[in-house]
């Protein structure tokens, strides 16, 4: 068994309870698709197959609902064979233990066959465990079992780490979107850093006003292109 540390459960059951309560009121079919409680034995078998220890938050969530409990994919199934379609950030299918293992082993296999040229930016890390994904596994959401944060991956670009502070935070954000409320800032360190990079600088505002007045297209959230800044200074 891996020496990956176990993280505290936190309030994942409370966060997940908000999601299931909304589904019970508004989408009974979606709620039924979540399946029943998981089992310690099934989680233990999955950990052995993955070669790592799942964090406490994830174990508590899977013990509450294991989408794949009692289900078996057939030979013609997509990579995500049993995923549940509920409204999630990113729009992916929520995974149960069977699909978690299928997607994880597929991603790890791709990393081992074609390792990234930059060891600091691998295609996949062994401590990342998928929790949601598209049918083909090319897009999805993962839990980092070392940091406890939640990130995303996509075929078109490298993984984005630390988008949510924890699995609890990811489900709180899901519940907020379902309920149409804002109960807190659930961003992780990665998302906060990326948003800070995109925040406009106050000293750039005169350049933005000039650019708009002269027909230049400027992204309100991004940095001002050098060509526009040069034109502003020349004028």
N, C-alpha and C positions, 0 to 999 in steps of 0.2 A: 504494500500500500504506500502511496506517496506521502511525503512529509508536508504537503500543502496544509497550512493552518485552517482551522475551522473558524468562521466568523459568527458573530452574535446574531441571533434571530431577529432582534429589533422588533418592529411592529409590522412585519410582513403579513401576519394573519389579519391585522386590522385593515391594512391597505388592500389586501386581496378581498376581504369581506366587503369593502365598498364597491369593488368591481362586481362581485357576485350579487350583491343587493340590487345594484342597478339592472343587471341582466334579469334578475327575477321579476322586476317591475316592468321592464321594457322589452326584453328579448328572451322569453322562456326557452325557445329552441336553442339559442346560444348557450344558455345556462345548462341545458341538458347535455350539450356537446362536451362540457367540461369533464364529464365522467364523475366517478365517485372517489372516495379516499384512496390514496396510494398505500403502499406497505413498506415497512422497514426492510423486509427481505428483498423486495424488488429494487429498492434503492441501493442496498448493499451489493446486489448482483451487478447493477449498472456501474457502481464505483469500481468494482473489480475489473470489469470489461474496459472502462475508460482509463484505469490506472491512476485515478486521483480521488480525493475525498471532497465531496460536495459540501459547500458552506452550510451553516445552520439555517440561514434564511431559505436557501433553496430546498433543503430537506423538509422544513416546515410547510413550505408551499406545496411540494409534491405529496406530502402526507395529507394535505387538505383536498387536493384534486390532482389525480393522475389521469390525464386525457386518454392515454393509451392503455389503461388497465383493462385487461381482458381482450384487447384487440390485437390482431396480427396482420401485418401487411402481406399482400399477395405478390407474386413474382412480377406483376406488371405495374406495381405501384411506382409513383414518383419517389424521389429521395425522401420528401416529407409525405408520409403515407397516411398519417392519422391526425394531422394537425387540426386545431379548432379555429374557426374564423370568428373572432370577436374584435371589436374596434381597439387596436393597439397603436401606440406611437410607431410610425413606420409602416403600418398596414400589413404586417406579416402575420403568418399563422402561429398561434401559440402551440408549443410543443409539449408532449408528454415524454415519459422516459424512453420509449422505443425510438421515437423520432430524434430525441436528444442524442442518443447513441449513434444513430445512423448518420446524422449531420456531422457530429463531432468526428467520427472516424473518417468520413469523406473529406472533411477539411484538413485533418491531420495528414491523411494520405496524400493530398495534393501538395501540402507543404513539404513533405518528405521527398516526393518525386521531383518537385521543382522548387527547391529552397530559394528564398529571396536573396538577391545579391547583396542586400544591406541587412546584416544580422540584427540591427536595431529596429528594423521595420519588416518583420516576417509576414508572410501570407497568413499564418495562423500560429498561435501559441498554445502549448499543451494545457495551460491553465485556463484557457477560455472554454466555456461550456455554452452551447447555443440554448436559448430559451424561446426563440421565435425565428421563423424563416419562411421564405417563399418555397413553393413546391419543389423547385429545382435546386434549392440550397445556395443560390448565387447571391442572395441578399438576406440579411437577417440581423438579429440582436443577440448578444452574448453576455454572459456574466463572467467577470474575471474572478476566479476563485482565490487569487492571492490578495487583491485589493478590495474585493467586494463590490466594485463599481460595475456599471453596465455600459457596454459599447455597442457599436454597429459595424457591419461589414457590407461591402457592395462590390460587384464585379468590376465596376468602372474605376474604382479608386481603392486605396488602402483602407484598412480598418480605422475607425474612429474610436479611441479609447476614452473612458471616463465621461460618457455623455450623461449618465445619471449616477447619483451618489451611491446607490445601492439597489437591490432588487425591490425593497420596500418603496424606494423613491420612484422607481419605474412604474410600479402598480399604483402609487398615489397619483402620478401624472396621468396614467390611464384613467383612473376614476375621475380626476378633475375634468378631463376632456369629455367623458361620458356625461357628467353631471352639469357641465357648462359653468364650472366655478374655478377659482384659484385658491387653493388651500395652503400654498407655500411655494418656495423655490426649490424644485427637486433636481436642478441641474447638478451634474458632477463637475469635477475639476477640468475635464477636457472640454466640455461644452462651454463652461464659463470662460476658459482661455480663448476659445475660438470666437466667442461673442465679443470679448474685449478687443481682439485683433480687428474685428469689423466695426467697432464703434468709431464714429467720425471724431476727429480732433476739433476742438473749438476754434483753433487758429485757422482751420481750413474753411470756415464758413464764408468769409469774403470771396474766396476763390469759387466756391459752389454757387453763390449768388451771381457772380460775374459769368460763370459758365452757362447757367440756365438762361440768363438774359441774352447771351450771344449764341444760343442754339446748340450748345455742347451737351451731350448726354452724360450725366454724372450719377453714379450709383449712390443713393443716400447713405448706404451702410458701408460702402467700400472706400478704399483710398483713392485720392484723385490721381489720374494718370499723369505721368511726367509731361506729356505733350500739352495737356490742358494747363498745367501749372506754368510751363514755359510761355505759352501764349498769353496767359494772364500777366506774367511778369513783364513780357515784351510790350503789352498794351499799356 
